[in-house]
Amino acid sequence: MNTKLSTTGRITILLGKQQAETGQRISPRKLAEQAGVPKDFIYRLDAGQARHIDLESLAKLCTALKCQPQDILVWEAKYAESI
């Protein structure tokens, strides 16, 4: 069994949900400003390229997006069959 913690595309999805609810489009850059986190953190998370995630930054991001950490951090389990 191969497992992986993924963040790929999650910020984009959450920003889309927020736009649907509020009618306001928020860019990743604006989200970073609102959350008080570096914009590079947002872009790395959304691209699935974040190697380390600071829990305080994650908490700030969740507060700004009105979501839970599991909405951003997704545990993907892929089962590999042995031949």
N, C-alpha and C positions, 0 to 999 in steps of 0.2 A: 504494500500500500504506500503510495506517495502522497504526501500532504504538503500543503503550502498555505501560508498566510498571505492573502492578496488584498490590495487596495485599488487595483486597476479600474478606472472609470467610476469609482464610487462617488467622488466629489462631483463629477459632472451629473450623475444621477440625482444626487441630493440637491444640487443647485437647480436642476430641472423641476424637481418636486416643489421646491420652495417658490420657484417662479409660477408654477401652476396654482399654488395656494394664494400667493400674494399679488400676482400680476406684475411683479417687479423682477427684472433680470439683474442678476448680480454676477459680475465677472469673478474669476478666481483671484485676481488682483485686489478687487474690492473686498472680497471675503477675507483675504489675508489682513487687510487693514482693519476690518470690523473685529476679527478674532484676535488681533494683536500677535500674529505669527508671521514669520518670513514668507514672502510669496513663493520662494523656491520650495519651501516645505509643502505648500499646497500642490504645486506642479509635480513634485516628485511623488507625492502620495497618489495623485490621480493617474500618473503614468505607471504606477506600480514599481517605482525605482527607489523608494525609501528603504534604506538599509536599517536604520534605527529610528524609532519613533519616540520622541519625548512625551511622556504621559501628560505633563502640564500643557504642552502645545495641543495634544489630542483633546484634552478637556476643554480648552478654549475654543477649539474648532467645533466640537460637539455643541457647546453652548451657543455659538454663533449660528449653527445650522439647525439647532433645536432637534438634535438626534442623539443616539446612543453610540458608544464606541463600536458595537457590533454592526452598526449601519455602515461604518467605514472599513473596519477590519473584518474580512470575510475568510473563514477557514475553509479551504477547498480540499476535499479528500478525493484523490483519484486512485482507483484500484488498478494495479498492474498485475496482469496475469502472467505467471511464469510458464514458459513453454518447455 
